[in-house]
Amino acid sequence: EDAYPHHVACDAICFSAAPDEEVSPELVADLRVRRSGLITAAFVDALRELAAQRRGPATFLELLSQAQEQLARTGHGRRMQLSASQAFDPTRRHFRFFDPAPNGNAQIGLREAKRHRSLR
């Protein structure tokens, strides 16, 4: 959980990947020639794979796990992560493009101001 969360009145969910600590020149070259982004491709491939299984709606955790598998198949050492503007149980909530959850944040805005350390 973020130490200084910024609560909003919307239902925003983001799939992303934790960056590698070091990126080799070979990896940079590979990423530059790809037709789509690494994370986007893993996400779309995961949606296709889950749809092919025909088990009905997938939970956010199932989608995240499948996207991680797709990402691992590329050979890149990134780890998928899920961020959201409000708390929810990813094992119970089904992924849908059209079904936002009502705002459940008790407070809107920054919980407390960020404290920046001096560079001295």
PAZA-23169 format. One record per atom (N, C-alpha, C, O): residue in three letters; atom name; residue number from 1; chain; x, y, z. Coordinates in steps of 0.1 Angstrom, whole numbers. Layout:
# residues N
<pt ALA,CA,NUM,A,<X,Y,Z>>
...
***
This chain:
# residues 120
<pt GLU,N,1,A,<8,-12,0>>
<pt GLU,CA,1,A,<0,0,0>>
<pt GLU,C,1,A,<9,12,0>>
<pt GLU,O,1,A,<19,13,7>>
<pt ASP,N,2,A,<5,23,-7>>
<pt ASP,CA,2,A,<12,35,-9>>
<pt ASP,C,2,A,<12,42,5>>
<pt ASP,O,2,A,<1,43,11>>
<pt ALA,N,3,A,<23,48,9>>
<pt ALA,CA,3,A,<24,55,21>>
<pt ALA,C,3,A,<16,68,21>>
<pt ALA,O,3,A,<11,73,31>>
<pt TYR,N,4,A,<15,74,9>>
<pt TYR,CA,4,A,<7,87,7>>
<pt TYR,C,4,A,<-3,85,-4>>
<pt TYR,O,4,A,<-2,90,-15>>
<pt PRO,N,5,A,<-14,77,-1>>
<pt PRO,CA,5,A,<-23,74,-12>>
<pt PRO,C,5,A,<-31,87,-16>>
<pt PRO,O,5,A,<-34,95,-8>>
<pt HIS,N,6,A,<-35,87,-28>>
<pt HIS,CA,6,A,<-43,98,-34>>
<pt HIS,C,6,A,<-57,92,-37>>
<pt HIS,O,6,A,<-58,85,-48>>
<pt HIS,N,7,A,<-67,94,-29>>
<pt HIS,CA,7,A,<-80,88,-31>>
<pt HIS,C,7,A,<-88,96,-41>>
<pt HIS,O,7,A,<-88,108,-40>>
<pt VAL,N,8,A,<-94,89,-50>>
<pt VAL,CA,8,A,<-102,96,-61>>
<pt VAL,C,8,A,<-116,90,-60>>
<pt VAL,O,8,A,<-119,80,-54>>
<pt ALA,N,9,A,<-125,97,-67>>
<pt ALA,CA,9,A,<-140,93,-67>>
<pt ALA,C,9,A,<-143,85,-79>>
<pt ALA,O,9,A,<-154,85,-84>>
<pt CYS,N,10,A,<-133,77,-84>>
<pt CYS,CA,10,A,<-136,69,-96>>
<pt CYS,C,10,A,<-131,55,-93>>
<pt CYS,O,10,A,<-125,52,-83>>
<pt ASP,N,11,A,<-133,46,-103>>
<pt ASP,CA,11,A,<-129,32,-102>>
<pt ASP,C,11,A,<-118,30,-112>>
<pt ASP,O,11,A,<-121,25,-123>>
<pt ALA,N,12,A,<-106,34,-109>>
<pt ALA,CA,12,A,<-94,33,-118>>
<pt ALA,C,12,A,<-86,21,-114>>
<pt ALA,O,12,A,<-82,19,-103>>
<pt ILE,N,13,A,<-83,12,-124>>
<pt ILE,CA,13,A,<-75,0,-122>>
<pt ILE,C,13,A,<-64,0,-132>>
<pt ILE,O,13,A,<-67,2,-144>>
<pt CYS,N,14,A,<-52,-3,-128>>
<pt CYS,CA,14,A,<-41,-3,-137>>
<pt CYS,C,14,A,<-33,-16,-136>>
<pt CYS,O,14,A,<-29,-20,-125>>
<pt PHE,N,15,A,<-31,-23,-148>>
<pt PHE,CA,15,A,<-22,-34,-149>>
<pt PHE,C,15,A,<-8,-28,-153>>
<pt PHE,O,15,A,<-8,-21,-163>>
<pt SER,N,16,A,<2,-32,-147>>
<pt SER,CA,16,A,<16,-27,-150>>
<pt SER,C,16,A,<26,-38,-146>>
<pt SER,O,16,A,<22,-49,-142>>
<pt ALA,N,17,A,<38,-35,-148>>
<pt ALA,CA,17,A,<49,-44,-144>>
<pt ALA,C,17,A,<60,-37,-137>>
<pt ALA,O,17,A,<63,-25,-140>>
<pt ALA,N,18,A,<65,-43,-126>>
<pt ALA,CA,18,A,<76,-37,-119>>
<pt ALA,C,18,A,<88,-37,-128>>
<pt ALA,O,18,A,<91,-48,-134>>
<pt PRO,N,19,A,<95,-26,-129>>
<pt PRO,CA,19,A,<107,-26,-138>>
<pt PRO,C,19,A,<118,-35,-133>>
<pt PRO,O,19,A,<120,-37,-121>>
<pt ASP,N,20,A,<126,-39,-142>>
<pt ASP,CA,20,A,<138,-46,-139>>
<pt ASP,C,20,A,<148,-37,-133>>
<pt ASP,O,20,A,<148,-25,-136>>
<pt GLU,N,21,A,<157,-42,-124>>
<pt GLU,CA,21,A,<167,-33,-118>>
<pt GLU,C,21,A,<177,-29,-128>>
<pt GLU,O,21,A,<181,-17,-129>>
<pt GLU,N,22,A,<181,-38,-137>>
<pt GLU,CA,22,A,<190,-35,-148>>
<pt GLU,C,22,A,<184,-40,-161>>
<pt GLU,O,22,A,<178,-50,-162>>
<pt VAL,N,23,A,<186,-31,-171>>
<pt VAL,CA,23,A,<181,-35,-184>>
<pt VAL,C,23,A,<193,-36,-193>>
<pt VAL,O,23,A,<200,-27,-195>>
<pt SER,N,24,A,<194,-48,-199>>
<pt SER,CA,24,A,<206,-50,-208>>
<pt SER,C,24,A,<204,-44,-221>>
<pt SER,O,24,A,<192,-41,-225>>
<pt PRO,N,25,A,<214,-41,-228>>
<pt PRO,CA,25,A,<213,-36,-242>>
<pt PRO,C,25,A,<205,-45,-251>>
<pt PRO,O,25,A,<198,-40,-260>>
<pt GLU,N,26,A,<206,-58,-249>>
<pt GLU,CA,26,A,<199,-67,-257>>
<pt GLU,C,26,A,<184,-66,-255>>
<pt GLU,O,26,A,<176,-66,-264>>
<pt LEU,N,27,A,<180,-64,-242>>
<pt LEU,CA,27,A,<166,-62,-239>>
<pt LEU,C,27,A,<160,-49,-245>>
<pt LEU,O,27,A,<149,-49,-250>>
<pt VAL,N,28,A,<168,-39,-244>>
<pt VAL,CA,28,A,<164,-26,-249>>
<pt VAL,C,28,A,<162,-27,-264>>
<pt VAL,O,28,A,<152,-22,-270>>
<pt ALA,N,29,A,<171,-34,-271>>
<pt ALA,CA,29,A,<170,-36,-285>>
<pt ALA,C,29,A,<157,-44,-289>>
<pt ALA,O,29,A,<150,-41,-298>>
<pt ASP,N,30,A,<155,-55,-281>>
<pt ASP,CA,30,A,<143,-63,-283>>
<pt ASP,C,30,A,<130,-55,-281>>
<pt ASP,O,30,A,<120,-56,-289>>
<pt LEU,N,31,A,<129,-47,-271>>
<pt LEU,CA,31,A,<118,-39,-268>>
<pt LEU,C,31,A,<115,-29,-279>>
<pt LEU,O,31,A,<103,-26,-282>>
<pt ARG,N,32,A,<125,-23,-285>>
<pt ARG,CA,32,A,<124,-13,-295>>
<pt ARG,C,32,A,<118,-19,-308>>
<pt ARG,O,32,A,<111,-12,-316>>
<pt VAL,N,33,A,<120,-32,-311>>
<pt VAL,CA,33,A,<115,-38,-323>>
<pt VAL,C,33,A,<101,-44,-322>>
<pt VAL,O,33,A,<96,-49,-332>>
<pt ARG,N,34,A,<96,-45,-310>>
<pt ARG,CA,34,A,<83,-51,-308>>
<pt ARG,C,34,A,<72,-42,-314>>
<pt ARG,O,34,A,<73,-30,-314>>
<pt ARG,N,35,A,<62,-49,-319>>
<pt ARG,CA,35,A,<51,-42,-325>>
<pt ARG,C,35,A,<41,-36,-315>>
<pt ARG,O,35,A,<34,-26,-317>>
<pt SER,N,36,A,<41,-41,-303>>
<pt SER,CA,36,A,<33,-36,-292>>
<pt SER,C,36,A,<41,-36,-279>>
<pt SER,O,36,A,<52,-42,-278>>
<pt GLY,N,37,A,<36,-30,-269>>
<pt GLY,CA,37,A,<43,-29,-256>>
<pt GLY,C,37,A,<42,-43,-250>>
<pt GLY,O,37,A,<33,-51,-252>>
<pt LEU,N,38,A,<52,-46,-242>>
<pt LEU,CA,38,A,<54,-59,-235>>
<pt LEU,C,38,A,<42,-62,-226>>
<pt LEU,O,38,A,<36,-73,-227>>
<pt ILE,N,39,A,<38,-52,-218>>
<pt ILE,CA,39,A,<27,-54,-209>>
<pt ILE,C,39,A,<13,-55,-216>>
<pt ILE,O,39,A,<5,-63,-213>>
<pt THR,N,40,A,<12,-47,-226>>
<pt THR,CA,40,A,<-1,-47,-234>>
<pt THR,C,40,A,<-2,-60,-241>>
<pt THR,O,40,A,<-13,-66,-241>>
<pt ALA,N,41,A,<8,-65,-247>>
<pt ALA,CA,41,A,<8,-78,-253>>
<pt ALA,C,41,A,<4,-90,-244>>
<pt ALA,O,41,A,<-4,-98,-247>>
<pt ALA,N,42,A,<11,-89,-232>>
<pt ALA,CA,42,A,<8,-100,-222>>
<pt ALA,C,42,A,<-7,-99,-217>>
<pt ALA,O,42,A,<-13,-109,-215>>
<pt PHE,N,43,A,<-12,-87,-215>>
<pt PHE,CA,43,A,<-26,-85,-211>>
<pt PHE,C,43,A,<-36,-90,-222>>
<pt PHE,O,43,A,<-45,-98,-218>>
<pt VAL,N,44,A,<-34,-86,-234>>
<pt VAL,CA,44,A,<-42,-91,-245>>
<pt VAL,C,44,A,<-42,-106,-247>>
<pt VAL,O,44,A,<-52,-113,-249>>
<pt ASP,N,45,A,<-29,-112,-246>>
<pt ASP,CA,45,A,<-28,-126,-247>>
<pt ASP,C,45,A,<-35,-133,-236>>
<pt ASP,O,45,A,<-41,-144,-238>>
<pt ALA,N,46,A,<-34,-128,-224>>
<pt ALA,CA,46,A,<-41,-133,-212>>
<pt ALA,C,46,A,<-56,-133,-214>>
<pt ALA,O,46,A,<-63,-143,-211>>
<pt LEU,N,47,A,<-61,-122,-219>>
<pt LEU,CA,47,A,<-76,-122,-222>>
<pt LEU,C,47,A,<-80,-132,-232>>
<pt LEU,O,47,A,<-90,-139,-231>>
<pt ARG,N,48,A,<-72,-134,-243>>
<pt ARG,CA,48,A,<-75,-144,-253>>
<pt ARG,C,48,A,<-74,-158,-247>>
<pt ARG,O,48,A,<-83,-167,-250>>
<pt GLU,N,49,A,<-64,-161,-239>>
<pt GLU,CA,49,A,<-63,-174,-233>>
<pt GLU,C,49,A,<-74,-177,-223>>
<pt GLU,O,49,A,<-80,-188,-224>>
<pt LEU,N,50,A,<-78,-168,-215>>
<pt LEU,CA,50,A,<-89,-170,-206>>
<pt LEU,C,50,A,<-102,-172,-214>>
<pt LEU,O,50,A,<-111,-180,-210>>
<pt ALA,N,51,A,<-104,-164,-225>>
<pt ALA,CA,51,A,<-116,-166,-233>>
<pt ALA,C,51,A,<-117,-179,-239>>
<pt ALA,O,51,A,<-128,-185,-241>>
<pt ALA,N,52,A,<-105,-185,-244>>
<pt ALA,CA,52,A,<-105,-198,-250>>
<pt ALA,C,52,A,<-108,-209,-240>>
<pt ALA,O,52,A,<-113,-220,-245>>
<pt GLN,N,53,A,<-107,-207,-228>>
<pt GLN,CA,53,A,<-110,-217,-217>>
<pt GLN,C,53,A,<-125,-218,-215>>
<pt GLN,O,53,A,<-130,-228,-210>>
<pt ARG,N,54,A,<-132,-207,-219>>
<pt ARG,CA,54,A,<-147,-207,-218>>
<pt ARG,C,54,A,<-152,-211,-205>>
<pt ARG,O,54,A,<-162,-219,-203>>
<pt ARG,N,55,A,<-147,-205,-194>>
<pt ARG,CA,55,A,<-151,-208,-181>>
<pt ARG,C,55,A,<-160,-197,-175>>
<pt ARG,O,55,A,<-164,-198,-163>>
<pt GLY,N,56,A,<-163,-187,-183>>
<pt GLY,CA,56,A,<-171,-176,-178>>
<pt GLY,C,56,A,<-162,-164,-174>>
<pt GLY,O,56,A,<-150,-164,-177>>
<pt PRO,N,57,A,<-168,-155,-167>>
<pt PRO,CA,57,A,<-160,-143,-163>>
<pt PRO,C,57,A,<-147,-147,-154>>
<pt PRO,O,57,A,<-148,-155,-145>>
<pt ALA,N,58,A,<-136,-140,-157>>
<pt ALA,CA,58,A,<-124,-143,-149>>
<pt ALA,C,58,A,<-123,-132,-138>>
<pt ALA,O,58,A,<-127,-120,-140>>
<pt THR,N,59,A,<-117,-136,-127>>
<pt THR,CA,59,A,<-115,-126,-117>>
<pt THR,C,59,A,<-102,-118,-120>>
<pt THR,O,59,A,<-94,-122,-129>>
<pt PHE,N,60,A,<-100,-107,-113>>
<pt PHE,CA,60,A,<-88,-99,-115>>
<pt PHE,C,60,A,<-76,-107,-112>>
<pt PHE,O,60,A,<-66,-106,-119>>
<pt LEU,N,61,A,<-76,-116,-102>>
<pt LEU,CA,61,A,<-65,-124,-99>>
<pt LEU,C,61,A,<-62,-134,-110>>
<pt LEU,O,61,A,<-50,-136,-113>>
<pt GLU,N,62,A,<-72,-140,-115>>
<pt GLU,CA,62,A,<-70,-149,-126>>
<pt GLU,C,62,A,<-64,-142,-138>>
<pt GLU,O,62,A,<-54,-148,-145>>
<pt LEU,N,63,A,<-68,-130,-141>>
<pt LEU,CA,63,A,<-63,-123,-153>>
<pt LEU,C,63,A,<-49,-119,-150>>
<pt LEU,O,63,A,<-40,-119,-159>>
<pt LEU,N,64,A,<-46,-114,-138>>
<pt LEU,CA,64,A,<-32,-110,-134>>
<pt LEU,C,64,A,<-23,-122,-135>>
<pt LEU,O,64,A,<-12,-121,-140>>
<pt SER,N,65,A,<-27,-134,-130>>
<pt SER,CA,65,A,<-19,-146,-130>>
<pt SER,C,65,A,<-16,-150,-145>>
<pt SER,O,65,A,<-5,-154,-148>>
<pt GLN,N,66,A,<-27,-150,-153>>
<pt GLN,CA,66,A,<-25,-154,-167>>
<pt GLN,C,66,A,<-16,-144,-175>>
<pt GLN,O,66,A,<-8,-148,-183>>
<pt ALA,N,67,A,<-17,-131,-172>>
<pt ALA,CA,67,A,<-8,-121,-178>>
<pt ALA,C,67,A,<6,-123,-173>>
<pt ALA,O,67,A,<15,-121,-181>>
<pt GLN,N,68,A,<8,-127,-161>>
<pt GLN,CA,68,A,<22,-130,-156>>
<pt GLN,C,68,A,<28,-142,-163>>
<pt GLN,O,68,A,<39,-142,-167>>
<pt GLU,N,69,A,<19,-152,-166>>
<pt GLU,CA,69,A,<24,-164,-173>>
<pt GLU,C,69,A,<28,-159,-188>>
<pt GLU,O,69,A,<38,-164,-193>>
<pt GLN,N,70,A,<20,-151,-194>>
<pt GLN,CA,70,A,<23,-147,-207>>
<pt GLN,C,70,A,<36,-139,-207>>
<pt GLN,O,70,A,<44,-140,-217>>
<pt LEU,N,71,A,<37,-130,-198>>
<pt LEU,CA,71,A,<49,-122,-196>>
<pt LEU,C,71,A,<62,-131,-194>>
<pt LEU,O,71,A,<72,-128,-200>>
<pt ALA,N,72,A,<60,-141,-186>>
<pt ALA,CA,72,A,<72,-150,-184>>
<pt ALA,C,72,A,<76,-157,-196>>
<pt ALA,O,72,A,<88,-160,-198>>
<pt ARG,N,73,A,<66,-160,-205>>
<pt ARG,CA,73,A,<69,-167,-218>>
<pt ARG,C,73,A,<78,-159,-227>>
<pt ARG,O,73,A,<85,-164,-235>>
<pt THR,N,74,A,<78,-146,-225>>
<pt THR,CA,74,A,<86,-137,-234>>
<pt THR,C,74,A,<101,-137,-229>>
<pt THR,O,74,A,<110,-133,-237>>
<pt GLY,N,75,A,<104,-142,-217>>
<pt GLY,CA,75,A,<117,-143,-212>>
<pt GLY,C,75,A,<122,-130,-205>>
<pt GLY,O,75,A,<133,-129,-201>>
<pt HIS,N,76,A,<113,-121,-204>>
<pt HIS,CA,76,A,<117,-108,-197>>
<pt HIS,C,76,A,<114,-110,-182>>
<pt HIS,O,76,A,<104,-116,-178>>
<pt GLY,N,77,A,<123,-105,-174>>
<pt GLY,CA,77,A,<122,-107,-159>>
<pt GLY,C,77,A,<113,-97,-152>>
<pt GLY,O,77,A,<117,-93,-141>>
<pt ARG,N,78,A,<102,-93,-157>>
<pt ARG,CA,78,A,<93,-84,-150>>
<pt ARG,C,78,A,<82,-91,-143>>
<pt ARG,O,78,A,<79,-102,-146>>
<pt ARG,N,79,A,<77,-84,-133>>
<pt ARG,CA,79,A,<66,-90,-125>>
<pt ARG,C,79,A,<54,-81,-126>>
<pt ARG,O,79,A,<54,-69,-124>>
<pt MET,N,80,A,<42,-87,-130>>
<pt MET,CA,80,A,<30,-80,-132>>
<pt MET,C,80,A,<25,-75,-118>>
<pt MET,O,80,A,<27,-81,-108>>
<pt GLN,N,81,A,<19,-63,-119>>
<pt GLN,CA,81,A,<13,-58,-106>>
<pt GLN,C,81,A,<0,-51,-110>>
<pt GLN,O,81,A,<-3,-47,-121>>
<pt LEU,N,82,A,<-9,-50,-100>>
<pt LEU,CA,82,A,<-22,-44,-101>>
<pt LEU,C,82,A,<-23,-33,-91>>
<pt LEU,O,82,A,<-20,-34,-79>>
<pt SER,N,83,A,<-28,-21,-96>>
<pt SER,CA,83,A,<-30,-9,-88>>
<pt SER,C,83,A,<-44,-5,-90>>
<pt SER,O,83,A,<-50,-6,-100>>
<pt ALA,N,84,A,<-50,0,-79>>
<pt ALA,CA,84,A,<-64,4,-80>>
<pt ALA,C,84,A,<-66,17,-71>>
<pt ALA,O,84,A,<-60,19,-61>>
<pt SER,N,85,A,<-77,24,-75>>
<pt SER,CA,85,A,<-80,37,-68>>
<pt SER,C,85,A,<-88,34,-56>>
<pt SER,O,85,A,<-89,43,-47>>
<pt GLN,N,86,A,<-93,22,-55>>
<pt GLN,CA,86,A,<-100,18,-42>>
<pt GLN,C,86,A,<-98,3,-40>>
<pt GLN,O,86,A,<-96,-5,-49>>
<pt ALA,N,87,A,<-99,0,-27>>
<pt ALA,CA,87,A,<-96,-14,-23>>
<pt ALA,C,87,A,<-107,-24,-28>>
<pt ALA,O,87,A,<-119,-20,-28>>
<pt PHE,N,88,A,<-103,-36,-33>>
<pt PHE,CA,88,A,<-113,-46,-36>>
<pt PHE,C,88,A,<-105,-59,-35>>
<pt PHE,O,88,A,<-93,-60,-35>>
<pt ASP,N,89,A,<-113,-70,-34>>
<pt ASP,CA,89,A,<-108,-84,-33>>
<pt ASP,C,89,A,<-106,-89,-48>>
<pt ASP,O,89,A,<-116,-92,-54>>
<pt PRO,N,90,A,<-93,-90,-52>>
<pt PRO,CA,90,A,<-91,-95,-66>>
<pt PRO,C,90,A,<-95,-110,-68>>
<pt PRO,O,90,A,<-96,-114,-80>>
<pt THR,N,91,A,<-97,-117,-58>>
<pt THR,CA,91,A,<-102,-131,-59>>
<pt THR,C,91,A,<-117,-132,-61>>
<pt THR,O,91,A,<-122,-143,-66>>
<pt ARG,N,92,A,<-124,-121,-59>>
<pt ARG,CA,92,A,<-139,-122,-60>>
<pt ARG,C,92,A,<-144,-113,-71>>
<pt ARG,O,92,A,<-155,-116,-76>>
<pt ARG,N,93,A,<-137,-102,-74>>
<pt ARG,CA,93,A,<-143,-93,-84>>
<pt ARG,C,93,A,<-139,-97,-98>>
<pt ARG,O,93,A,<-127,-100,-101>>
<pt HIS,N,94,A,<-149,-98,-106>>
<pt HIS,CA,94,A,<-147,-102,-120>>
<pt HIS,C,94,A,<-142,-91,-129>>
<pt HIS,O,94,A,<-147,-79,-127>>
<pt PHE,N,95,A,<-133,-94,-138>>
<pt PHE,CA,95,A,<-128,-83,-147>>
<pt PHE,C,95,A,<-139,-81,-158>>
<pt PHE,O,95,A,<-144,-90,-164>>
<pt ARG,N,96,A,<-142,-68,-160>>
<pt ARG,CA,96,A,<-151,-64,-171>>
<pt ARG,C,96,A,<-147,-50,-175>>
<pt ARG,O,96,A,<-142,-42,-167>>
<pt PHE,N,97,A,<-148,-47,-188>>
<pt PHE,CA,97,A,<-145,-34,-193>>
<pt PHE,C,97,A,<-155,-24,-190>>
<pt PHE,O,97,A,<-153,-12,-190>>
<pt PHE,N,98,A,<-167,-28,-187>>
<pt PHE,CA,98,A,<-179,-19,-186>>
<pt PHE,C,98,A,<-186,-19,-172>>
<pt PHE,O,98,A,<-197,-14,-171>>
<pt ASP,N,99,A,<-180,-24,-162>>
<pt ASP,CA,99,A,<-187,-25,-149>>
<pt ASP,C,99,A,<-179,-19,-138>>
<pt ASP,O,99,A,<-174,-26,-129>>
<pt PRO,N,100,A,<-179,-6,-137>>
<pt PRO,CA,100,A,<-171,1,-126>>
<pt PRO,C,100,A,<-179,-1,-113>>
<pt PRO,O,100,A,<-191,-2,-112>>
<pt ALA,N,101,A,<-171,-1,-102>>
<pt ALA,CA,101,A,<-177,-2,-89>>
<pt ALA,C,101,A,<-180,12,-84>>
<pt ALA,O,101,A,<-172,21,-87>>
<pt PRO,N,102,A,<-190,14,-76>>
<pt PRO,CA,102,A,<-193,27,-70>>
<pt PRO,C,102,A,<-181,31,-61>>
<pt PRO,O,102,A,<-174,22,-55>>
<pt ASN,N,103,A,<-180,44,-59>>
<pt ASN,CA,103,A,<-169,49,-51>>
<pt ASN,C,103,A,<-171,44,-36>>
<pt ASN,O,103,A,<-181,45,-30>>
<pt GLY,N,104,A,<-160,38,-31>>
<pt GLY,CA,104,A,<-160,33,-17>>
<pt GLY,C,104,A,<-150,40,-9>>
<pt GLY,O,104,A,<-148,36,3>>
<pt ASN,N,105,A,<-144,50,-14>>
<pt ASN,CA,105,A,<-134,57,-6>>
<pt ASN,C,105,A,<-140,67,4>>
<pt ASN,O,105,A,<-149,75,0>>
<pt ALA,N,106,A,<-136,66,16>>
<pt ALA,CA,106,A,<-142,74,27>>
<pt ALA,C,106,A,<-137,88,26>>
<pt ALA,O,106,A,<-143,98,31>>
<pt GLN,N,107,A,<-126,90,19>>
<pt GLN,CA,107,A,<-120,104,18>>
<pt GLN,C,107,A,<-115,105,4>>
<pt GLN,O,107,A,<-110,95,-2>>
<pt ILE,N,108,A,<-115,117,-1>>
<pt ILE,CA,108,A,<-110,120,-15>>
<pt ILE,C,108,A,<-98,130,-13>>
<pt ILE,O,108,A,<-98,138,-5>>
<pt GLY,N,109,A,<-88,127,-22>>
<pt GLY,CA,109,A,<-76,136,-21>>
<pt GLY,C,109,A,<-65,129,-15>>
<pt GLY,O,109,A,<-65,117,-11>>
<pt LEU,N,110,A,<-54,136,-13>>
<pt LEU,CA,110,A,<-42,131,-6>>
<pt LEU,C,110,A,<-44,130,9>>
<pt LEU,O,110,A,<-49,139,15>>
<pt ARG,N,111,A,<-41,118,14>>
<pt ARG,CA,111,A,<-43,116,28>>
<pt ARG,C,111,A,<-35,125,37>>
<pt ARG,O,111,A,<-40,131,47>>
<pt GLU,N,112,A,<-22,127,34>>
<pt GLU,CA,112,A,<-14,137,40>>
<pt GLU,C,112,A,<-3,141,31>>
<pt GLU,O,112,A,<1,133,22>>
<pt ALA,N,113,A,<2,153,33>>
<pt ALA,CA,113,A,<12,158,23>>
<pt ALA,C,113,A,<25,150,23>>
<pt ALA,O,113,A,<29,145,34>>
<pt LYS,N,114,A,<30,148,12>>
<pt LYS,CA,114,A,<43,140,11>>
<pt LYS,C,114,A,<54,149,18>>
<pt LYS,O,114,A,<54,161,16>>
<pt ARG,N,115,A,<63,142,24>>
<pt ARG,CA,115,A,<74,148,31>>
<pt ARG,C,115,A,<86,145,22>>
<pt ARG,O,115,A,<90,133,21>>
<pt HIS,N,116,A,<93,155,17>>
<pt HIS,CA,116,A,<105,153,9>>
<pt HIS,C,116,A,<117,155,18>>
<pt HIS,O,116,A,<118,164,26>>
<pt ARG,N,117,A,<127,146,16>>
<pt ARG,CA,117,A,<139,147,24>>
<pt ARG,C,117,A,<148,157,17>>
<pt ARG,O,117,A,<148,159,5>>
<pt SER,N,118,A,<156,164,25>>
<pt SER,CA,118,A,<165,173,20>>
<pt SER,C,118,A,<176,166,13>>
<pt SER,O,118,A,<180,155,17>>
<pt LEU,N,119,A,<182,171,2>>
<pt LEU,CA,119,A,<192,165,-5>>
<pt LEU,C,119,A,<206,168,1>>
<pt LEU,O,119,A,<216,163,-5>>
<pt ARG,N,120,A,<206,175,11>>
<pt ARG,CA,120,A,<219,178,17>>
<pt ARG,C,120,A,<225,167,25>>
<pt ARG,O,120,A,<236,168,31>>
***
